[in-house]
Amino acid sequence: MAAVRRLLGLASLCLLLAACLNHFVYHPRKDPPAVTSWSQEVVRGKLLLRLEWASPEGDGPFPAVLVHPEAGHTAGEMRGVVRDLARAGYLAVAVDYRREQGGLYRATLFTWRDPDDPRAAFDVLRSHPKADPSRIGALGFSQGGVYSLLIAAYTGQVAAVVAYYPVTDFELWLDDPARRGGRRLAFRLIRRHFRKELGARDDRELSGMLARASAFRQVEAIRAPVLLIHGERDTSAGVGESERLERRLKELGREVELLVIPGAGHVFNFRDRDKAETAWTATRAWLDRYLRPSSKAR
């Protein structure tokens, strides 16, 4: 029971910390000059995509970026991020998902269930008349970082990825042998919750689902250049998550870099302006490096 109480306390703390997040601590609250933003909803299969767009002036085609928020948060909270990207010359769209269940669209733990789900938002962006389909990047935070890596793996058409503090292997994250005592029990309860939410009949089926949702298990299909950004003191998804993926991508000869932010925890960039600036400068440099047209192409 003590471990359960600790888990409930941790959940309450997470809700409190989430309420303290400021998604505009570094990014603009209003449209900058020469930037236009708008909202949209699109249905793809059983998914309702809630989209927040931002575009520079002009007809394009522009390099484009698909943005995913952290778990439990919305595309609307990414408005500052997409405005910042549009100010820099990108067509940008943030997305969150609702899945049809019993005739209603609901938020669920793992929204992607069907084979075409990982490319749903990517295809909406790719088909936009202002987007250059050959220069699309994926940017995401926490679960959004997981989504960005998986979109690169499953579509094979992403030109660059920036993933902030992702869990890269859910099986190892849930069953880390280094955990002891109450914390280990807490993660067993989280695993049980995952199984219930996913509708897995047994642990074997759950493991298969977790593998499909883990970038590390899909790593050979990730060919886009990847920038991983992680807080040194992240206790929700330890920096080892990104270190493991970085090592494997390097073994495969892929372009990859890991930026570790000293003293930073999870979702640091929506709490600390200075740390956010460091990470965002690296993000912009990575996207510019791989999504901007060469002088010859101009």
Backbone hydrogen bonds, N-H to C=O, Kabsch-Sander energy under -0.5 kcal/mol:
donor,donor_aa,acceptor,acceptor_aa,energy
5,R,1,M,-2.7
6,R,2,A,-2.2
7,L,3,A,-2.3
8,L,4,V,-2.6
9,G,5,R,-2.5
10,L,6,R,-2.5
11,A,7,L,-2.5
12,S,8,L,-2.3
13,L,9,G,-2.3
14,C,10,L,-2.5
15,L,11,A,-2.1
16,L,12,S,-2.2
17,L,13,L,-2.9
18,A,14,C,-2.5
19,A,15,L,-1.8
20,C,16,L,-1.0
21,L,17,L,-0.5
21,L,18,A,-1.1
22,N,270,F,-2.8
25,V,22,N,-1.7
35,V,32,P,-1.5
36,T,55,S,-2.4
38,W,53,W,-1.4
40,Q,51,L,-2.1
42,V,49,L,-2.3
44,R,47,L,-2.5
47,L,44,R,-2.3
48,L,98,R,-3.2
49,L,42,V,-3.7
49,L,47,L,-0.6
50,R,48,L,-0.6
50,R,96,D,-2.5
51,L,40,Q,-3.3
51,L,49,L,-0.6
52,E,94,A,-2.2
53,W,38,W,-3.1
54,A,92,A,-2.2
55,S,36,T,-2.6
57,E,34,A,-1.0
62,F,130,K,-3.6
64,A,135,R,-2.7
65,V,91,L,-2.2
66,L,137,G,-2.7
67,V,65,V,-0.5
67,V,93,V,-3.0
68,H,139,L,-2.0
73,H,70,E,-1.8
77,E,74,T,-0.8
78,M,75,A,-1.8
79,R,76,G,-1.3
82,V,78,M,-2.5
83,R,79,R,-2.3
84,D,80,G,-2.1
85,L,81,V,-2.0
86,A,82,V,-2.5
87,R,83,R,-2.6
88,A,84,D,-1.0
89,G,86,A,-1.8
90,Y,85,L,-2.2
91,L,63,P,-2.3
92,A,54,A,-2.7
92,A,90,Y,-0.6
93,V,65,V,-2.1
94,A,52,E,-2.6
95,V,67,V,-2.0
96,D,50,R,-1.6
98,R,48,L,-1.8
99,R,106,R,-3.3
100,E,46,K,-2.7
101,Q,104,L,-3.5
104,L,101,Q,-1.5
106,R,99,R,-2.8
106,R,104,L,-0.6
111,T,109,L,-0.6
113,R,111,T,-0.6
117,D,114,D,-1.7
119,R,116,D,-1.1
120,A,117,D,-1.7
123,D,119,R,-2.6
124,V,120,A,-1.4
125,L,121,A,-2.3
126,R,122,F,-2.9
127,S,123,D,-1.7
128,H,125,L,-1.4
131,A,128,H,-1.7
132,D,62,F,-2.6
135,R,132,D,-2.2
137,G,64,A,-3.0
138,A,160,A,-2.4
139,L,66,L,-3.0
140,G,162,V,-2.0
141,F,68,H,-1.6
142,S,164,Y,-2.3
144,G,141,F,-2.6
145,G,142,S,-0.7
146,V,142,S,-1.8
147,Y,143,Q,-2.6
148,S,144,G,-2.2
149,L,145,G,-2.1
150,L,146,V,-2.5
151,I,147,Y,-2.7
152,A,148,S,-1.8
153,A,149,L,-1.9
154,Y,150,L,-3.3
155,T,151,I,-2.2
156,G,151,I,-0.5
156,G,152,A,-1.4
159,A,136,I,-3.1
160,A,136,I,-0.7
161,V,225,P,-2.5
162,V,138,A,-2.6
163,A,227,L,-2.6
164,Y,140,G,-2.8
164,Y,162,V,-0.5
165,Y,229,I,-3.8
168,T,166,P,-0.6
173,W,169,D,-2.3
174,L,170,F,-2.5
175,D,171,E,-1.8
176,D,173,W,-0.6
179,R,176,D,-1.7
183,R,180,R,-1.1
184,R,180,R,-0.8
185,L,181,G,-1.9
186,A,182,G,-2.5
187,F,183,R,-1.8
188,R,184,R,-1.5
189,L,185,L,-1.9
190,I,186,A,-1.8
191,R,187,F,-2.3
192,R,188,R,-2.2
193,H,189,L,-2.1
194,F,190,I,-2.5
195,R,191,R,-2.4
196,K,192,R,-2.1
197,E,193,H,-2.8
198,L,194,F,-2.5
199,G,195,R,-1.0
200,A,195,R,-1.7
206,L,202,D,-2.1
207,S,203,D,-2.7
208,G,204,R,-1.8
209,M,205,E,-2.0
210,L,206,L,-2.8
211,A,207,S,-2.2
212,R,208,G,-1.9
213,A,209,M,-1.2
214,S,211,A,-1.4
215,A,213,A,-0.5
216,F,168,T,-2.9
217,R,214,S,-0.6
218,Q,214,S,-0.7
218,Q,215,A,-0.9
219,V,216,F,-0.9
221,A,218,Q,-1.8
222,I,219,V,-1.6
223,R,221,A,-0.9
226,V,255,E,-2.4
227,L,161,V,-2.5
228,L,226,V,-0.5
228,L,257,E,-2.9
229,I,163,A,-2.2
230,H,259,L,-2.5
232,E,261,I,-2.5
233,R,264,A,-3.0
234,D,231,G,-1.4
241,E,238,G,-2.4
242,S,239,V,-0.5
243,E,239,V,-2.2
244,R,240,G,-2.4
245,L,241,E,-1.4
246,E,242,S,-2.8
247,R,243,E,-2.3
248,R,244,R,-1.9
249,L,245,L,-2.6
250,K,246,E,-2.2
251,E,247,R,-2.2
252,L,248,R,-1.5
253,G,250,K,-1.5
254,R,249,L,-2.7
256,V,254,R,-0.6
257,E,226,V,-2.0
259,L,228,L,-3.2
260,V,258,L,-0.6
261,I,230,H,-2.6
261,I,259,L,-0.5
264,A,261,I,-1.7
268,F,265,G,-1.1
270,F,267,V,-1.6
271,R,268,F,-2.0
272,D,268,F,-2.7
273,R,271,R,-0.6
276,A,272,D,-2.5
277,E,273,R,-2.4
278,T,274,D,-1.9
279,A,275,K,-2.2
280,W,276,A,-2.9
281,T,277,E,-2.5
282,A,278,T,-1.6
283,T,279,A,-2.2
284,R,280,W,-2.9
285,A,281,T,-2.0
286,W,282,A,-2.2
287,L,283,T,-2.5
288,D,284,R,-2.9
289,R,285,A,-2.0
290,Y,286,W,-1.6
291,L,287,L,-2.6
292,R,288,D,-1.3
298,R,294,S,-1.4
